[in-house]
Amino acid sequence: PAYLGDNNIDIVFVSDFSGSMNDKWGSSRSKKIDDLKTAIDQISTKILCKKIRQDFVDGEWKDVCDEPGEDTTGDKLLNRVGFVPFNVRTREIVAGNRANATSQLSYKNGYKAYLSPYSYNDIDWNYWRTYSASEVYNCAYRQSYCQSPRSENQNYAKRIRDVLEADRYAVADVYNYVDLPTSVSTMFTDKSGLKPNFYGVSGTRLFNAHGSSYSSQFYNIPLSNKLSDLDSIKSMWADGGTAAFQGILRGSQVLHDGDPNSTDEEEQQAYNKKIKMLLILSDGQESPNNGILKGLVDNGMCDKARAEIPGLYIGVIGIDFRASQQSGFQDCVVNPSEDIIDVSNLDELIEKIEELIRKGSKTSGITKLY
């Protein structure tokens, strides 16, 4: 990575794994998802150390990068790559190797309080996921159609019905129910275990567009300096809708988790000086296009990410899609004409990722004022 100079990098690839990524593109007519995986693999292979050996340094055994070439390759062990795939939500693997479709949004209390004593936050969406929309509607309409405790469940069903009526795609995230300012102010708090923020992907009848019911479809990979940790990306697959905002929120958390918050001044300084990149790769506009991405950006999501992560560079690549025309992305980056690049084949994809990394390395560790 000559363009990194003597800088080190933490990069998180926020990657679109929606169903349309299975479409073919470019002159080779390969699938977009396959080319995305190839590009991430090639870039990661350049950034990370391919072979590690142990050396006796200053009286202790230490991992060093065992690669011929430039003197700076020893520093490659300080580079890290993370991976956050998304469709309509991101996913977390929980006990028993089960996958949850998880949201990093905060939801309103007290919205349309006259409908039900229960708000969005009171609902156990994981429990209700196994019911069909018509069963929920019937229960909301007449108590005798509800499971016991009937009165309580009818009040839950009334709230769920209102969410579903505003959400014909059945993805659980509806603009009017999202507390945008709180979603931004708490964006570095992982909400994936909170009751309103997840449902299991298996046996789900209430929701749609969350992709496969198999837990292995995709999952996050935290920042790592080991190339082998990224091997599992090869077997992940695309399916479902598109909500880049979920990927951006979770990707920001994964990048932020790389901060050692160390009392060792040298260690902390080395981290602060590092290049941090959030690279968003998407092949289409939000689906459903519910206004949440734009709402979060307008409420300062990307500015807050830059303020909290020293020297953060955000870049967007539109895969056979004019991301440069999408207002949510335009307002997220610092310079839309340079930080958003639309590509139409694999070679271009790899070239442009490298171009954005080069650009990001110029801003290394310098927190700009926005």
Contacts in CASP RR format, 6 or more apart in sequence:
PFRMAT RR
TARGET T0000
AUTHOR 0000-0000-0000
METHOD contacts of the structure
MODEL  1
PAYLGDNNIDIVFVSDFSGSMNDKWGSSRSKKIDDLKTAIDQISTKILCK
KIRQDFVDGEWKDVCDEPGEDTTGDKLLNRVGFVPFNVRTREIVAGNRAN
ATSQLSYKNGYKAYLSPYSYNDIDWNYWRTYSASEVYNCAYRQSYCQSPR
SENQNYAKRIRDVLEADRYAVADVYNYVDLPTSVSTMFTDKSGLKPNFYG
VSGTRLFNAHGSSYSSQFYNIPLSNKLSDLDSIKSMWADGGTAAFQGILR
GSQVLHDGDPNSTDEEEQQAYNKKIKMLLILSDGQESPNNGILKGLVDNG
MCDKARAEIPGLYIGVIGIDFRASQQSGFQDCVVNPSEDIIDVSNLDELI
EKIEELIRKGSKTSGITKLY
1 9 0 8 1.000
1 46 0 8 1.000
1 47 0 8 1.000
1 76 0 8 1.000
1 79 0 8 1.000
1 357 0 8 1.000
2 70 0 8 1.000
3 354 0 8 1.000
3 357 0 8 1.000
3 358 0 8 1.000
3 361 0 8 1.000
4 47 0 8 1.000
4 79 0 8 1.000
4 275 0 8 1.000
4 357 0 8 1.000
4 361 0 8 1.000
5 72 0 8 1.000
5 361 0 8 1.000
6 72 0 8 1.000
6 75 0 8 1.000
7 273 0 8 1.000
7 274 0 8 1.000
7 275 0 8 1.000
7 361 0 8 1.000
7 364 0 8 1.000
8 75 0 8 1.000
8 78 0 8 1.000
8 79 0 8 1.000
8 270 0 8 1.000
8 273 0 8 1.000
8 274 0 8 1.000
8 275 0 8 1.000
9 47 0 8 1.000
9 79 0 8 1.000
9 80 0 8 1.000
9 274 0 8 1.000
9 275 0 8 1.000
9 276 0 8 1.000
9 277 0 8 1.000
9 357 0 8 1.000
9 361 0 8 1.000
10 79 0 8 1.000
10 80 0 8 1.000
10 81 0 8 1.000
10 82 0 8 1.000
10 223 0 8 1.000
10 255 0 8 1.000
10 258 0 8 1.000
10 274 0 8 1.000
10 275 0 8 1.000
10 276 0 8 1.000
10 277 0 8 1.000
11 47 0 8 1.000
11 80 0 8 1.000
11 81 0 8 1.000
11 82 0 8 1.000
11 275 0 8 1.000
11 276 0 8 1.000
11 277 0 8 1.000
11 278 0 8 1.000
11 279 0 8 1.000
11 357 0 8 1.000
12 81 0 8 1.000
12 82 0 8 1.000
12 83 0 8 1.000
12 84 0 8 1.000
12 223 0 8 1.000
12 251 0 8 1.000
12 254 0 8 1.000
12 255 0 8 1.000
12 277 0 8 1.000
12 278 0 8 1.000
12 279 0 8 1.000
13 40 0 8 1.000
13 81 0 8 1.000
13 82 0 8 1.000
13 83 0 8 1.000
13 84 0 8 1.000
13 279 0 8 1.000
13 281 0 8 1.000
14 84 0 8 1.000
14 86 0 8 1.000
14 244 0 8 1.000
14 247 0 8 1.000
14 248 0 8 1.000
14 250 0 8 1.000
14 251 0 8 1.000
14 278 0 8 1.000
14 279 0 8 1.000
14 280 0 8 1.000
14 281 0 8 1.000
15 36 0 8 1.000
15 40 0 8 1.000
15 83 0 8 1.000
15 84 0 8 1.000
15 85 0 8 1.000
15 86 0 8 1.000
15 281 0 8 1.000
16 36 0 8 1.000
16 85 0 8 1.000
16 86 0 8 1.000
16 87 0 8 1.000
16 238 0 8 1.000
16 242 0 8 1.000
16 244 0 8 1.000
16 281 0 8 1.000
16 282 0 8 1.000
16 283 0 8 1.000
16 284 0 8 1.000
16 319 0 8 1.000
17 33 0 8 1.000
17 85 0 8 1.000
17 86 0 8 1.000
17 87 0 8 1.000
17 217 0 8 1.000
17 218 0 8 1.000
17 236 0 8 1.000
17 237 0 8 1.000
17 238 0 8 1.000
17 239 0 8 1.000
17 240 0 8 1.000
18 86 0 8 1.000
18 87 0 8 1.000
18 88 0 8 1.000
18 238 0 8 1.000
18 239 0 8 1.000
18 240 0 8 1.000
18 241 0 8 1.000
18 242 0 8 1.000
18 283 0 8 1.000
18 284 0 8 1.000
18 287 0 8 1.000
19 87 0 8 1.000
19 211 0 8 1.000
19 238 0 8 1.000
19 239 0 8 1.000
19 240 0 8 1.000
19 241 0 8 1.000
20 32 0 8 1.000
20 238 0 8 1.000
20 241 0 8 1.000
20 242 0 8 1.000
20 283 0 8 1.000
20 284 0 8 1.000
20 287 0 8 1.000
21 31 0 8 1.000
21 32 0 8 1.000
21 33 0 8 1.000
21 36 0 8 1.000
21 238 0 8 1.000
21 283 0 8 1.000
21 319 0 8 1.000
22 31 0 8 1.000
22 32 0 8 1.000
22 33 0 8 1.000
22 238 0 8 1.000
22 239 0 8 1.000
23 31 0 8 1.000
23 32 0 8 1.000
23 283 0 8 1.000
23 320 0 8 1.000
24 30 0 8 1.000
24 31 0 8 1.000
24 32 0 8 1.000
25 31 0 8 1.000
25 32 0 8 1.000
25 35 0 8 1.000
25 319 0 8 1.000
25 320 0 8 1.000
25 344 0 8 1.000
25 345 0 8 1.000
26 320 0 8 1.000
26 344 0 8 1.000
26 345 0 8 1.000
26 346 0 8 1.000
27 345 0 8 1.000
28 345 0 8 1.000
28 346 0 8 1.000
30 346 0 8 1.000
32 283 0 8 1.000
32 319 0 8 1.000
32 320 0 8 1.000
33 237 0 8 1.000
33 238 0 8 1.000
35 319 0 8 1.000
35 345 0 8 1.000
35 346 0 8 1.000
35 349 0 8 1.000
36 281 0 8 1.000
36 319 0 8 1.000
36 349 0 8 1.000
37 233 0 8 1.000
37 234 0 8 1.000
37 236 0 8 1.000
38 346 0 8 1.000
38 350 0 8 1.000
39 346 0 8 1.000
39 349 0 8 1.000
39 350 0 8 1.000
39 353 0 8 1.000
40 83 0 8 1.000
40 230 0 8 1.000
40 233 0 8 1.000
41 230 0 8 1.000
41 233 0 8 1.000
41 234 0 8 1.000
42 350 0 8 1.000
43 350 0 8 1.000
43 353 0 8 1.000
43 354 0 8 1.000
43 357 0 8 1.000
44 81 0 8 1.000
44 227 0 8 1.000
44 230 0 8 1.000
45 227 0 8 1.000
47 76 0 8 1.000
47 79 0 8 1.000
47 81 0 8 1.000
48 76 0 8 1.000
48 79 0 8 1.000
48 80 0 8 1.000
48 81 0 8 1.000
48 225 0 8 1.000
48 226 0 8 1.000
48 227 0 8 1.000
49 65 0 8 1.000
49 66 0 8 1.000
49 67 0 8 1.000
49 73 0 8 1.000
49 74 0 8 1.000
49 76 0 8 1.000
49 77 0 8 1.000
49 79 0 8 1.000
49 225 0 8 1.000
49 227 0 8 1.000
50 67 0 8 1.000
50 227 0 8 1.000
51 65 0 8 1.000
51 66 0 8 1.000
51 67 0 8 1.000
52 63 0 8 1.000
52 64 0 8 1.000
52 65 0 8 1.000
52 66 0 8 1.000
52 77 0 8 1.000
53 63 0 8 1.000
53 64 0 8 1.000
53 66 0 8 1.000
54 61 0 8 1.000
54 62 0 8 1.000
54 63 0 8 1.000
54 64 0 8 1.000
55 61 0 8 1.000
55 62 0 8 1.000
55 64 0 8 1.000
56 62 0 8 1.000
57 64 0 8 1.000
63 77 0 8 1.000
64 74 0 8 1.000
64 77 0 8 1.000
65 73 0 8 1.000
65 74 0 8 1.000
65 75 0 8 1.000
65 76 0 8 1.000
65 77 0 8 1.000
67 73 0 8 1.000
67 74 0 8 1.000
67 76 0 8 1.000
76 225 0 8 1.000
77 225 0 8 1.000
78 225 0 8 1.000
78 270 0 8 1.000
78 274 0 8 1.000
79 225 0 8 1.000
80 223 0 8 1.000
80 224 0 8 1.000
80 225 0 8 1.000
80 258 0 8 1.000
81 221 0 8 1.000
81 223 0 8 1.000
81 224 0 8 1.000
81 225 0 8 1.000
81 230 0 8 1.000
82 220 0 8 1.000
82 221 0 8 1.000
82 222 0 8 1.000
82 223 0 8 1.000
82 224 0 8 1.000
82 230 0 8 1.000
82 254 0 8 1.000
82 255 0 8 1.000
83 220 0 8 1.000
83 221 0 8 1.000
83 230 0 8 1.000
83 233 0 8 1.000
84 90 0 8 1.000
84 220 0 8 1.000
84 247 0 8 1.000
84 250 0 8 1.000
84 251 0 8 1.000
84 254 0 8 1.000
85 91 0 8 1.000
85 218 0 8 1.000
85 219 0 8 1.000
85 220 0 8 1.000
85 236 0 8 1.000
86 242 0 8 1.000
86 243 0 8 1.000
86 244 0 8 1.000
86 246 0 8 1.000
86 247 0 8 1.000
86 250 0 8 1.000
87 209 0 8 1.000
87 210 0 8 1.000
87 211 0 8 1.000
87 238 0 8 1.000
87 239 0 8 1.000
87 240 0 8 1.000
87 241 0 8 1.000
87 242 0 8 1.000
87 243 0 8 1.000
88 101 0 8 1.000
88 169 0 8 1.000
88 171 0 8 1.000
88 173 0 8 1.000
88 209 0 8 1.000
88 210 0 8 1.000
88 211 0 8 1.000
88 240 0 8 1.000
88 241 0 8 1.000
88 242 0 8 1.000
88 243 0 8 1.000
88 246 0 8 1.000
88 287 0 8 1.000
89 101 0 8 1.000
89 102 0 8 1.000
89 103 0 8 1.000
89 171 0 8 1.000
89 172 0 8 1.000
89 173 0 8 1.000
89 210 0 8 1.000
89 243 0 8 1.000
89 246 0 8 1.000
90 101 0 8 1.000
90 102 0 8 1.000
90 104 0 8 1.000
90 192 0 8 1.000
90 220 0 8 1.000
90 246 0 8 1.000
90 247 0 8 1.000
90 250 0 8 1.000
91 99 0 8 1.000
91 100 0 8 1.000
91 101 0 8 1.000
91 102 0 8 1.000
91 201 0 8 1.000
91 215 0 8 1.000
91 217 0 8 1.000
91 218 0 8 1.000
91 219 0 8 1.000
91 220 0 8 1.000
92 99 0 8 1.000
92 100 0 8 1.000
92 102 0 8 1.000
92 192 0 8 1.000
92 193 0 8 1.000
92 198 0 8 1.000
92 219 0 8 1.000
92 220 0 8 1.000
93 99 0 8 1.000
93 215 0 8 1.000
93 219 0 8 1.000
94 100 0 8 1.000
97 215 0 8 1.000
98 200 0 8 1.000
98 202 0 8 1.000
98 215 0 8 1.000
99 200 0 8 1.000
99 201 0 8 1.000
99 202 0 8 1.000
99 214 0 8 1.000
99 215 0 8 1.000
99 216 0 8 1.000
99 217 0 8 1.000
99 219 0 8 1.000
100 126 0 8 1.000
100 192 0 8 1.000
100 193 0 8 1.000
100 198 0 8 1.000
100 199 0 8 1.000
100 200 0 8 1.000
100 201 0 8 1.000
101 198 0 8 1.000
101 199 0 8 1.000
101 200 0 8 1.000
101 201 0 8 1.000
101 207 0 8 1.000
101 210 0 8 1.000
102 191 0 8 1.000
102 192 0 8 1.000
102 193 0 8 1.000
102 197 0 8 1.000
102 198 0 8 1.000
102 250 0 8 1.000
103 172 0 8 1.000
103 173 0 8 1.000
103 191 0 8 1.000
103 192 0 8 1.000
103 196 0 8 1.000
103 197 0 8 1.000
103 198 0 8 1.000
103 246 0 8 1.000
104 183 0 8 1.000
104 187 0 8 1.000
104 190 0 8 1.000
104 191 0 8 1.000
104 192 0 8 1.000
104 197 0 8 1.000
104 246 0 8 1.000
104 247 0 8 1.000
104 249 0 8 1.000
104 250 0 8 1.000
104 253 0 8 1.000
105 173 0 8 1.000
105 178 0 8 1.000
105 179 0 8 1.000
105 183 0 8 1.000
105 191 0 8 1.000
105 197 0 8 1.000
105 246 0 8 1.000
105 249 0 8 1.000
105 292 0 8 1.000
106 178 0 8 1.000
106 179 0 8 1.000
106 182 0 8 1.000
106 183 0 8 1.000
106 186 0 8 1.000
106 191 0 8 1.000
107 119 0 8 1.000
107 120 0 8 1.000
107 121 0 8 1.000
107 177 0 8 1.000
107 178 0 8 1.000
107 179 0 8 1.000
107 196 0 8 1.000
108 119 0 8 1.000
108 120 0 8 1.000
108 176 0 8 1.000
108 177 0 8 1.000
108 178 0 8 1.000
108 179 0 8 1.000
109 119 0 8 1.000
109 120 0 8 1.000
109 121 0 8 1.000
110 119 0 8 1.000
111 119 0 8 1.000
111 120 0 8 1.000
111 176 0 8 1.000
111 177 0 8 1.000
112 162 0 8 1.000
113 119 0 8 1.000
115 158 0 8 1.000
115 159 0 8 1.000
115 162 0 8 1.000
116 155 0 8 1.000
116 156 0 8 1.000
116 158 0 8 1.000
116 159 0 8 1.000
116 162 0 8 1.000
117 155 0 8 1.000
118 155 0 8 1.000
118 156 0 8 1.000
118 159 0 8 1.000
119 159 0 8 1.000
120 159 0 8 1.000
120 163 0 8 1.000
120 177 0 8 1.000
120 196 0 8 1.000
121 195 0 8 1.000
121 196 0 8 1.000
122 156 0 8 1.000
122 159 0 8 1.000
122 195 0 8 1.000
122 196 0 8 1.000
123 156 0 8 1.000
123 159 0 8 1.000
123 160 0 8 1.000
123 195 0 8 1.000
123 196 0 8 1.000
124 195 0 8 1.000
125 172 0 8 1.000
125 195 0 8 1.000
125 196 0 8 1.000
125 198 0 8 1.000
125 199 0 8 1.000
125 206 0 8 1.000
126 195 0 8 1.000
126 198 0 8 1.000
126 199 0 8 1.000
126 200 0 8 1.000
128 136 0 8 1.000
128 156 0 8 1.000
128 160 0 8 1.000
128 199 0 8 1.000
128 206 0 8 1.000
129 199 0 8 1.000
129 200 0 8 1.000
129 203 0 8 1.000
129 204 0 8 1.000
129 205 0 8 1.000
129 206 0 8 1.000
129 207 0 8 1.000
130 203 0 8 1.000
130 204 0 8 1.000
130 205 0 8 1.000
130 206 0 8 1.000
131 205 0 8 1.000
131 206 0 8 1.000
132 205 0 8 1.000
132 206 0 8 1.000
133 164 0 8 1.000
133 170 0 8 1.000
133 206 0 8 1.000
135 145 0 8 1.000
136 157 0 8 1.000
136 160 0 8 1.000
136 161 0 8 1.000
136 164 0 8 1.000
136 206 0 8 1.000
137 157 0 8 1.000
137 161 0 8 1.000
137 164 0 8 1.000
138 145 0 8 1.000
139 145 0 8 1.000
139 146 0 8 1.000
139 147 0 8 1.000
139 153 0 8 1.000
139 154 0 8 1.000
139 157 0 8 1.000
140 154 0 8 1.000
140 157 0 8 1.000
140 158 0 8 1.000
140 160 0 8 1.000
140 161 0 8 1.000
143 150 0 8 1.000
143 151 0 8 1.000
143 154 0 8 1.000
144 150 0 8 1.000
146 153 0 8 1.000
146 154 0 8 1.000
146 157 0 8 1.000
147 153 0 8 1.000
160 206 0 8 1.000
163 172 0 8 1.000
163 174 0 8 1.000
163 177 0 8 1.000
164 170 0 8 1.000
164 206 0 8 1.000
166 174 0 8 1.000
166 175 0 8 1.000
166 176 0 8 1.000
166 177 0 8 1.000
167 173 0 8 1.000
167 174 0 8 1.000
167 288 0 8 1.000
167 290 0 8 1.000
168 288 0 8 1.000
169 208 0 8 1.000
169 209 0 8 1.000
169 241 0 8 1.000
169 287 0 8 1.000
169 288 0 8 1.000
170 206 0 8 1.000
170 207 0 8 1.000
170 208 0 8 1.000
170 209 0 8 1.000
171 207 0 8 1.000
171 208 0 8 1.000
171 209 0 8 1.000
171 210 0 8 1.000
171 241 0 8 1.000
171 243 0 8 1.000
171 288 0 8 1.000
172 199 0 8 1.000
172 207 0 8 1.000
173 243 0 8 1.000
173 290 0 8 1.000
173 292 0 8 1.000
174 290 0 8 1.000
175 290 0 8 1.000
175 291 0 8 1.000
175 292 0 8 1.000
175 295 0 8 1.000
178 292 0 8 1.000
180 292 0 8 1.000
180 295 0 8 1.000
180 296 0 8 1.000
180 298 0 8 1.000
180 299 0 8 1.000
181 299 0 8 1.000
183 249 0 8 1.000
183 296 0 8 1.000
183 299 0 8 1.000
183 301 0 8 1.000
184 296 0 8 1.000
184 299 0 8 1.000
184 300 0 8 1.000
184 301 0 8 1.000
184 304 0 8 1.000
185 304 0 8 1.000
187 249 0 8 1.000
187 252 0 8 1.000
187 253 0 8 1.000
187 301 0 8 1.000
187 304 0 8 1.000
187 305 0 8 1.000
188 252 0 8 1.000
188 253 0 8 1.000
188 256 0 8 1.000
188 308 0 8 1.000
189 253 0 8 1.000
190 250 0 8 1.000
190 253 0 8 1.000
191 197 0 8 1.000
192 198 0 8 1.000
199 206 0 8 1.000
199 207 0 8 1.000
199 210 0 8 1.000
201 210 0 8 1.000
201 211 0 8 1.000
201 212 0 8 1.000
201 213 0 8 1.000
201 214 0 8 1.000
201 215 0 8 1.000
201 217 0 8 1.000
202 213 0 8 1.000
202 214 0 8 1.000
202 215 0 8 1.000
203 213 0 8 1.000
204 210 0 8 1.000
204 213 0 8 1.000
209 240 0 8 1.000
209 241 0 8 1.000
209 287 0 8 1.000
209 288 0 8 1.000
210 240 0 8 1.000
211 217 0 8 1.000
211 239 0 8 1.000
211 240 0 8 1.000
211 241 0 8 1.000
212 237 0 8 1.000
212 239 0 8 1.000
216 235 0 8 1.000
216 236 0 8 1.000
217 236 0 8 1.000
217 237 0 8 1.000
217 239 0 8 1.000
218 236 0 8 1.000
218 237 0 8 1.000
219 232 0 8 1.000
219 236 0 8 1.000
220 250 0 8 1.000
220 251 0 8 1.000
220 254 0 8 1.000
221 229 0 8 1.000
221 230 0 8 1.000
221 232 0 8 1.000
221 233 0 8 1.000
222 254 0 8 1.000
222 257 0 8 1.000
223 254 0 8 1.000
223 255 0 8 1.000
223 257 0 8 1.000
223 258 0 8 1.000
224 230 0 8 1.000
241 287 0 8 1.000
241 288 0 8 1.000
242 282 0 8 1.000
242 284 0 8 1.000
242 285 0 8 1.000
242 286 0 8 1.000
242 287 0 8 1.000
243 286 0 8 1.000
243 292 0 8 1.000
243 293 0 8 1.000
244 280 0 8 1.000
244 282 0 8 1.000
244 286 0 8 1.000
244 293 0 8 1.000
244 329 0 8 1.000
245 286 0 8 1.000
245 292 0 8 1.000
245 293 0 8 1.000
245 296 0 8 1.000
245 301 0 8 1.000
247 280 0 8 1.000
248 278 0 8 1.000
248 280 0 8 1.000
248 293 0 8 1.000
248 296 0 8 1.000
248 301 0 8 1.000
248 302 0 8 1.000
248 305 0 8 1.000
248 332 0 8 1.000
249 296 0 8 1.000
249 301 0 8 1.000
251 278 0 8 1.000
252 278 0 8 1.000
252 305 0 8 1.000
252 308 0 8 1.000
252 309 0 8 1.000
255 276 0 8 1.000
255 278 0 8 1.000
255 309 0 8 1.000
255 312 0 8 1.000
256 308 0 8 1.000
256 309 0 8 1.000
258 271 0 8 1.000
259 271 0 8 1.000
259 309 0 8 1.000
260 267 0 8 1.000
260 268 0 8 1.000
260 271 0 8 1.000
261 268 0 8 1.000
262 268 0 8 1.000
262 271 0 8 1.000
272 310 0 8 1.000
272 365 0 8 1.000
273 364 0 8 1.000
273 365 0 8 1.000
274 364 0 8 1.000
274 365 0 8 1.000
275 311 0 8 1.000
275 313 0 8 1.000
275 357 0 8 1.000
275 360 0 8 1.000
275 361 0 8 1.000
275 363 0 8 1.000
275 364 0 8 1.000
275 365 0 8 1.000
276 309 0 8 1.000
276 310 0 8 1.000
276 311 0 8 1.000
276 312 0 8 1.000
276 313 0 8 1.000
276 365 0 8 1.000
277 312 0 8 1.000
277 313 0 8 1.000
277 314 0 8 1.000
277 315 0 8 1.000
277 356 0 8 1.000
277 357 0 8 1.000
277 360 0 8 1.000
278 305 0 8 1.000
278 312 0 8 1.000
278 313 0 8 1.000
278 314 0 8 1.000
278 315 0 8 1.000
279 314 0 8 1.000
279 315 0 8 1.000
279 316 0 8 1.000
279 317 0 8 1.000
279 353 0 8 1.000
279 356 0 8 1.000
279 357 0 8 1.000
280 314 0 8 1.000
280 315 0 8 1.000
280 316 0 8 1.000
280 317 0 8 1.000
280 329 0 8 1.000
281 316 0 8 1.000
281 317 0 8 1.000
281 318 0 8 1.000
281 319 0 8 1.000
282 316 0 8 1.000
282 317 0 8 1.000
282 318 0 8 1.000
282 319 0 8 1.000
282 321 0 8 1.000
282 323 0 8 1.000
283 318 0 8 1.000
283 319 0 8 1.000
283 320 0 8 1.000
283 321 0 8 1.000
284 318 0 8 1.000
284 319 0 8 1.000
284 321 0 8 1.000
284 323 0 8 1.000
285 321 0 8 1.000
285 326 0 8 1.000
286 292 0 8 1.000
286 293 0 8 1.000
293 328 0 8 1.000
294 327 0 8 1.000
294 328 0 8 1.000
294 331 0 8 1.000
297 328 0 8 1.000
297 331 0 8 1.000
297 332 0 8 1.000
298 331 0 8 1.000
301 332 0 8 1.000
302 314 0 8 1.000
302 331 0 8 1.000
302 332 0 8 1.000
302 333 0 8 1.000
303 370 0 8 1.000
305 312 0 8 1.000
305 314 0 8 1.000
306 312 0 8 1.000
306 314 0 8 1.000
306 334 0 8 1.000
306 367 0 8 1.000
306 368 0 8 1.000
306 370 0 8 1.000
307 367 0 8 1.000
307 370 0 8 1.000
310 365 0 8 1.000
310 367 0 8 1.000
311 363 0 8 1.000
311 364 0 8 1.000
311 365 0 8 1.000
311 366 0 8 1.000
311 367 0 8 1.000
311 368 0 8 1.000
313 339 0 8 1.000
313 356 0 8 1.000
313 359 0 8 1.000
313 360 0 8 1.000
313 363 0 8 1.000
314 332 0 8 1.000
314 333 0 8 1.000
314 334 0 8 1.000
314 339 0 8 1.000
315 333 0 8 1.000
315 339 0 8 1.000
315 340 0 8 1.000
315 356 0 8 1.000
316 323 0 8 1.000
316 329 0 8 1.000
316 332 0 8 1.000
316 333 0 8 1.000
316 339 0 8 1.000
316 340 0 8 1.000
316 341 0 8 1.000
317 323 0 8 1.000
317 340 0 8 1.000
317 341 0 8 1.000
317 342 0 8 1.000
317 343 0 8 1.000
317 349 0 8 1.000
317 352 0 8 1.000
317 353 0 8 1.000
317 356 0 8 1.000
318 324 0 8 1.000
318 340 0 8 1.000
318 341 0 8 1.000
318 342 0 8 1.000
318 343 0 8 1.000
319 343 0 8 1.000
319 349 0 8 1.000
320 342 0 8 1.000
320 343 0 8 1.000
320 344 0 8 1.000
321 342 0 8 1.000
322 342 0 8 1.000
323 329 0 8 1.000
323 340 0 8 1.000
323 341 0 8 1.000
323 342 0 8 1.000
324 330 0 8 1.000
324 336 0 8 1.000
324 340 0 8 1.000
324 341 0 8 1.000
324 342 0 8 1.000
329 336 0 8 1.000
329 340 0 8 1.000
330 336 0 8 1.000
330 340 0 8 1.000
333 339 0 8 1.000
333 340 0 8 1.000
334 368 0 8 1.000
334 370 0 8 1.000
338 359 0 8 1.000
339 356 0 8 1.000
339 359 0 8 1.000
341 352 0 8 1.000
341 355 0 8 1.000
341 356 0 8 1.000
343 349 0 8 1.000
343 352 0 8 1.000
END
